[in-house]
């Protein structure tokens, strides 16, 4: 009998929700057959059978939140052929005994909705089974949950209660990483402003993220200690062979950090295409867990969501990275050029780094080279 345990499907993900079973007890499966669909706070994934055999037991119901390493299926590897099944078929007494000692799994109807709506419903204590979907083919959308909440709020007899939001999945992982960064790392930061007139011209006042990433790539090549991860056990800084740039993206009320791998090998066009593609798929909840692993440096940009002028932040390092860079939107501000006061497009930045491995002199050297690259953005496009 093979115990199929919920695998680790992504860095830092501790649990997942069973969305659907595609098999039933007693069904014969082959290695690679899809057996279940699960959802985390980051992605939805199909699980495949790791063995040939017959489904002996389904150990979780649809809607259950399962921790990584928990047995979700038991597969009888002896029942791989009809001949073997006949030879090992239990008599009626054994069948009755098996039925009395194994709890049957009731497969409830699948609720059609997105992981984001599931989370929203869970956070507001709404049972999706009681919600009528107004989306395509009866799919439950966010406004259906909002309607239920409004109806409940209009019920004057309803008792008020505390709202509690449980940290699970990506939220729990993020909280743990934040705690680690705050309690283990000696984080310091340097905030600075740069004249972004040339950068704005090079991008036709559109999103500058790809050019900023290319400038950042050149600075990281020159300062490899910033493109590194921390080995806490051995107190070592592990320099990256490649520049794997993590991009902080807000999607569905959660923070994701998809990774652009081997940025050092991409030309300007390929880098822009990769950034546009992975940020769009992050917002559409279509990332593979593997695409959120292995970053060596993180870039955070809030230009698209700023409603006021922001001049500095305190970015939290994405442990085990050793550094992070935050950049703001462009704002028109007074600026002195060649001794003359003028108005320039200014971008605010904050470089955060672990002071155990990087010092102030390292930070200023990095910033100086990065600022010069931003002043000549066409140099990274050639």
C-alpha positions as CSV (number, residue, x, y, z in Angstrom):
1,X,0.0,0.0,0.0
2,X,1.5,3.4,-1.1
3,X,0.6,6.5,1.0
4,X,0.4,9.5,-1.3
5,X,1.3,12.6,0.8
6,X,0.5,16.1,-0.2
7,X,3.8,17.2,-1.8
8,X,5.6,20.5,-1.3
9,X,4.4,22.3,-4.4
10,X,6.1,25.6,-3.8
11,X,8.6,27.5,-1.7
12,X,7.2,28.4,1.7
13,X,3.7,26.9,1.0
14,X,2.6,24.9,4.1
15,X,-0.9,23.8,3.1
16,X,-3.4,23.6,0.2
17,X,-7.1,23.2,-0.3
18,X,-8.6,20.2,-2.0
19,X,-10.6,21.7,-4.9
20,X,-11.7,18.5,-6.7
21,X,-11.1,14.8,-6.9
22,X,-10.9,13.3,-10.4
23,X,-10.9,9.7,-9.2
24,X,-13.0,7.5,-7.0
25,X,-12.3,4.8,-4.5
26,X,-11.7,1.5,-6.3
27,X,-10.6,3.1,-9.5
28,X,-7.5,1.9,-11.3
29,X,-4.9,4.6,-12.1
30,X,-1.6,4.7,-13.8
31,X,1.4,6.8,-12.9
32,X,0.9,10.3,-14.3
33,X,-2.9,10.2,-14.2
34,X,-4.5,13.3,-12.8
35,X,-6.1,12.5,-9.4
36,X,-6.9,15.8,-7.8
37,X,-7.0,19.6,-8.2
38,X,-5.6,21.7,-5.3
39,X,-5.4,25.4,-4.6
40,X,-2.9,27.4,-2.6
41,X,-2.9,31.1,-1.9
42,X,-0.7,31.4,-5.0
43,X,-1.7,28.9,-7.6
44,X,-4.1,26.1,-8.6
45,X,-2.3,22.8,-9.4
46,X,-3.3,19.4,-10.7
47,X,-1.8,16.5,-8.8
48,X,-0.9,13.3,-10.7
49,X,-0.5,9.8,-9.4
50,X,3.0,8.7,-8.5
51,X,2.2,5.0,-8.8
52,X,0.2,2.5,-10.8
53,X,-2.5,0.8,-8.8
54,X,-6.0,1.0,-7.4
55,X,-7.4,3.8,-5.2
56,X,-7.8,2.1,-1.9
57,X,-8.7,5.2,0.2
58,X,-9.4,8.9,-0.3
59,X,-8.3,10.5,2.9
60,X,-9.6,14.1,2.5
61,X,-12.8,15.7,1.3
62,X,-13.3,18.6,-1.1
63,X,-12.8,21.8,0.7
64,X,-10.4,20.4,3.3
65,X,-7.3,22.4,4.0
66,X,-4.4,19.9,4.1
67,X,-0.9,20.4,5.4
68,X,2.1,19.4,3.3
69,X,3.2,15.8,4.2
70,X,-0.4,14.7,5.1
71,X,-1.6,11.5,3.4
72,X,-4.4,12.3,1.0
73,X,-4.6,9.0,-1.0
74,X,-3.7,5.4,-0.4
75,X,-2.9,3.4,-3.5
76,X,-2.9,-0.4,-3.6
77,X,0.1,-1.2,-5.9
78,X,-0.8,-4.9,-5.8
79,X,-4.0,-4.3,-7.9
80,X,-2.2,-3.3,-11.1
81,X,-3.9,-5.8,-13.4
82,X,-7.2,-7.5,-13.6
83,X,-5.5,-10.8,-13.0
84,X,-3.9,-9.7,-9.8
85,X,-7.1,-8.1,-8.7
86,X,-8.9,-11.5,-9.1
87,X,-6.2,-13.4,-7.2
88,X,-6.2,-11.0,-4.3
89,X,-10.0,-10.3,-4.3
90,X,-11.3,-10.4,-0.7
91,X,-14.2,-12.7,0.2
92,X,-17.4,-11.2,1.5
93,X,-16.3,-11.3,5.1
94,X,-13.2,-9.4,4.3
95,X,-15.2,-6.8,2.3
96,X,-17.5,-6.2,5.2
97,X,-14.6,-5.9,7.6
98,X,-12.9,-3.4,5.2
99,X,-16.0,-1.4,5.0
100,X,-16.4,-1.3,8.8
101,X,-12.8,-0.2,9.5
102,X,-12.4,2.4,6.7
103,X,-14.5,5.6,6.8
104,X,-16.1,6.3,3.4
105,X,-15.4,9.6,1.8
106,X,-18.5,11.6,0.6
107,X,-17.6,13.6,-2.5
108,X,-19.5,16.8,-2.3
109,X,-20.4,18.8,-5.4
110,X,-17.7,21.1,-6.7
111,X,-18.3,24.8,-6.1
112,X,-17.3,26.7,-9.2
113,X,-15.3,29.8,-8.3
114,X,-11.8,31.2,-8.2
115,X,-9.2,30.8,-5.4
116,X,-9.4,34.5,-4.7
117,X,-13.2,34.4,-4.2
118,X,-12.7,31.3,-2.0
119,X,-10.3,33.2,0.2
120,X,-12.6,36.3,0.3
121,X,-15.5,34.0,1.3
122,X,-13.4,32.3,4.0
123,X,-12.2,35.5,5.5
124,X,-15.8,36.7,5.8
125,X,-17.2,33.4,7.1
126,X,-19.4,32.8,4.1
127,X,-20.3,29.2,3.2
128,X,-20.0,28.9,-0.6
129,X,-22.5,26.0,-0.6
130,X,-25.2,28.6,0.4
131,X,-24.3,31.1,-2.4
132,X,-26.0,31.3,-5.7
133,X,-23.5,32.2,-8.4
134,X,-24.3,35.0,-10.9
135,X,-21.2,34.4,-13.1
136,X,-20.9,32.3,-16.3
137,X,-22.5,28.9,-15.9
138,X,-23.4,29.7,-12.3
139,X,-19.8,30.5,-11.3
140,X,-19.6,32.4,-7.9
141,X,-18.0,35.8,-8.2
142,X,-17.0,38.3,-5.6
143,X,-20.1,40.4,-5.9
144,X,-22.2,37.3,-4.9
145,X,-20.3,37.1,-1.6
146,X,-20.7,40.9,-1.1
147,X,-24.5,40.5,-1.6
148,X,-24.6,37.8,1.0
149,X,-22.7,40.0,3.5
150,X,-24.9,43.0,2.8
151,X,-28.0,40.8,3.4
152,X,-26.6,39.5,6.6
153,X,-25.7,43.1,7.8
154,X,-29.3,44.2,7.2
155,X,-30.5,41.5,9.6
156,X,-31.0,43.5,12.8
157,X,-31.4,40.4,14.9
158,X,-28.0,39.2,14.0
159,X,-25.5,39.3,16.8
160,X,-22.2,41.1,16.2
161,X,-19.0,39.0,16.5
162,X,-15.3,39.4,16.2
163,X,-13.8,39.1,12.7
164,X,-10.7,36.9,12.6
165,X,-8.5,36.4,9.7
166,X,-6.4,33.2,9.9
167,X,-2.9,33.2,8.4
168,X,-2.7,30.3,6.0
169,X,-0.7,29.3,2.9
170,X,1.1,32.3,1.4
171,X,-0.1,34.6,4.1
172,X,1.5,32.4,6.8
173,X,4.6,32.0,4.8
174,X,4.9,35.7,4.3
175,X,4.5,36.4,8.0
176,X,7.2,33.8,8.8
177,X,9.6,35.4,6.3
178,X,8.9,38.9,7.7
179,X,9.5,37.7,11.2
180,X,12.8,36.0,10.1
181,X,13.9,39.2,8.3
182,X,13.0,41.3,11.4
183,X,14.5,39.0,14.0
184,X,17.5,37.5,12.3
185,X,18.7,40.0,9.7
186,X,20.4,43.3,10.6
187,X,18.5,45.3,8.0
188,X,19.5,48.8,7.1
189,X,18.4,51.1,4.2
190,X,19.4,54.1,2.2
191,X,16.8,56.3,0.6
192,X,17.6,58.5,-2.4
193,X,16.1,60.5,-5.3
194,X,17.2,60.3,-8.9
195,X,16.5,62.6,-11.9
196,X,14.3,60.4,-14.1
197,X,13.9,62.7,-17.1
198,X,16.0,60.6,-19.4
199,X,14.3,57.4,-18.1
200,X,10.9,58.9,-18.8
201,X,12.0,59.9,-22.3
202,X,13.4,56.4,-23.0
203,X,10.1,54.8,-22.0
204,X,7.8,57.5,-23.6
205,X,6.4,58.1,-20.1
206,X,5.1,54.5,-19.9
207,X,6.1,51.8,-17.4
208,X,9.8,52.0,-16.8
209,X,10.1,48.6,-15.0
210,X,11.9,46.7,-17.7
211,X,14.6,49.4,-18.1
212,X,15.0,49.8,-14.4
213,X,15.5,46.0,-14.2
214,X,18.2,46.2,-16.9
215,X,20.0,49.0,-15.1
216,X,19.7,47.0,-11.9
217,X,21.2,44.0,-13.7
218,X,24.3,46.0,-14.7
219,X,24.7,47.3,-11.2
220,X,24.4,43.7,-9.8
221,X,27.0,42.5,-12.2
222,X,29.4,45.1,-10.9
223,X,28.5,44.5,-7.3
224,X,27.9,40.7,-7.0
225,X,27.6,40.8,-3.2
226,X,24.2,42.3,-3.6
227,X,23.1,39.4,-5.9
228,X,23.3,36.7,-3.3
229,X,21.5,34.6,-0.8
230,X,22.3,33.9,2.9
231,X,23.2,30.5,4.3
232,X,22.2,31.1,7.9
233,X,23.5,27.7,9.2
234,X,27.0,28.4,8.0
235,X,27.0,32.2,8.3
236,X,27.9,32.5,4.6
237,X,26.9,34.7,1.7
238,X,26.3,32.6,-1.4
239,X,27.0,34.7,-4.5
240,X,24.6,33.9,-7.4
241,X,25.9,32.5,-10.6
242,X,23.0,34.1,-12.4
243,X,20.8,37.2,-11.7
244,X,17.4,35.8,-10.8
245,X,15.3,38.9,-10.2
246,X,12.3,38.6,-8.0
247,X,9.5,41.1,-8.8
248,X,7.2,42.1,-5.9
249,X,3.6,42.0,-7.4
250,X,0.3,42.7,-5.7
251,X,-2.4,40.3,-7.0
252,X,-5.7,39.3,-5.5
253,X,-4.9,41.1,-2.2
254,X,-1.7,39.2,-1.7
255,X,2.0,39.8,-2.3
256,X,3.6,37.5,-4.8
257,X,7.3,37.5,-5.9
258,X,7.6,35.8,-9.3
259,X,11.2,35.4,-10.5
260,X,12.8,36.4,-13.8
261,X,15.5,33.7,-14.1
262,X,18.9,34.4,-15.8
263,X,18.2,38.1,-16.4
264,X,21.9,38.4,-17.1
265,X,21.5,36.4,-20.3
266,X,18.5,38.3,-21.7
267,X,18.6,41.2,-24.1
268,X,16.4,44.3,-23.6
269,X,13.5,42.9,-25.7
270,X,13.5,39.5,-24.1
271,X,13.8,41.0,-20.6
272,X,10.8,43.3,-21.2
273,X,8.7,40.4,-22.7
274,X,9.6,38.2,-19.7
275,X,8.6,40.9,-17.1
276,X,5.4,41.8,-18.9
277,X,4.4,38.1,-19.2
278,X,5.2,37.0,-15.6
279,X,3.5,40.1,-14.0
280,X,0.4,39.5,-16.1
281,X,0.2,35.8,-15.2
282,X,0.8,36.7,-11.5
283,X,-2.3,39.0,-11.5
284,X,-4.3,36.3,-13.4
285,X,-3.4,33.6,-10.8
286,X,-1.6,31.5,-13.5
287,X,1.9,31.2,-12.0
288,X,3.6,27.9,-11.6
289,X,5.0,27.4,-8.0
290,X,8.5,26.9,-9.6
291,X,8.4,30.5,-10.9
292,X,8.5,31.9,-7.3
293,X,11.7,30.1,-6.3
294,X,15.3,31.0,-6.4
295,X,15.4,34.8,-6.4
296,X,18.8,36.4,-5.8
297,X,17.6,40.0,-5.6
298,X,14.1,41.6,-5.3
299,X,12.8,44.7,-7.0
300,X,9.6,46.3,-5.6
301,X,7.8,49.0,-7.5
302,X,4.7,50.8,-6.2
303,X,4.4,53.3,-9.1
304,X,1.1,51.8,-10.3
305,X,-0.7,52.1,-7.0
306,X,0.6,55.3,-5.5
307,X,-2.0,57.9,-4.9
308,X,0.3,60.4,-3.2
309,X,3.9,61.3,-3.5
310,X,6.0,58.8,-1.7
311,X,9.7,59.6,-1.0
312,X,10.8,56.6,1.0
313,X,9.8,53.3,2.4
314,X,11.2,50.5,4.6
315,X,11.2,47.5,2.2
316,X,11.5,44.1,3.9
317,X,14.2,41.9,2.4
318,X,12.8,38.7,0.8
319,X,14.8,36.2,2.9
320,X,17.2,34.6,2.1
321,X,18.1,37.4,-0.3
322,X,20.6,39.9,1.1
323,X,19.1,43.0,-0.5
324,X,16.0,44.6,-2.0
325,X,15.3,47.8,-4.0
326,X,12.1,49.8,-3.9
327,X,11.3,52.4,-6.6
328,X,8.4,54.9,-6.7
329,X,6.4,56.5,-9.6
330,X,7.7,59.6,-11.4
331,X,6.7,62.9,-9.9
332,X,7.3,66.4,-11.1
333,X,9.5,68.1,-8.5
334,X,11.9,71.0,-8.2
335,X,15.4,70.0,-9.2
336,X,18.7,71.8,-9.6
337,X,20.5,71.1,-12.9
338,X,23.8,72.9,-13.8
339,X,23.1,75.4,-11.1
340,X,19.7,76.2,-12.3
341,X,16.4,75.5,-10.6
342,X,14.0,73.6,-12.8
343,X,11.2,71.0,-12.7
344,X,12.3,67.4,-13.3
345,X,10.6,64.0,-13.2
346,X,12.0,62.5,-10.0
347,X,11.9,58.9,-8.9
348,X,12.4,58.0,-5.2
349,X,14.3,54.8,-4.3
350,X,15.2,52.9,-1.2
351,X,17.9,50.2,-1.0
352,X,17.5,47.8,1.9
353,X,20.3,45.3,2.7
354,X,21.6,43.0,5.5
355,X,24.3,44.9,7.4
356,X,25.9,41.7,8.5
357,X,27.2,41.1,5.0
358,X,27.0,44.5,3.3
359,X,28.1,47.8,4.8
360,X,27.3,51.5,4.1
361,X,30.2,51.9,1.8
362,X,28.9,48.9,-0.3
363,X,25.5,50.5,-0.4
364,X,26.7,53.9,-1.6
365,X,28.9,52.4,-4.2
366,X,26.0,50.4,-5.5
367,X,23.7,53.4,-5.5
368,X,26.2,55.6,-7.3
369,X,26.6,53.2,-10.2
370,X,22.8,52.4,-10.4
371,X,22.0,56.2,-10.6
372,X,24.5,56.7,-13.4
373,X,22.9,53.8,-15.3
374,X,19.5,55.4,-14.9
375,X,20.9,58.7,-16.3
376,X,21.9,56.8,-19.5
377,X,19.1,54.3,-20.0
378,X,19.8,53.8,-23.7
379,X,23.2,52.3,-22.7
380,X,21.4,49.2,-21.4
381,X,19.1,48.9,-24.4
382,X,21.9,48.4,-26.9
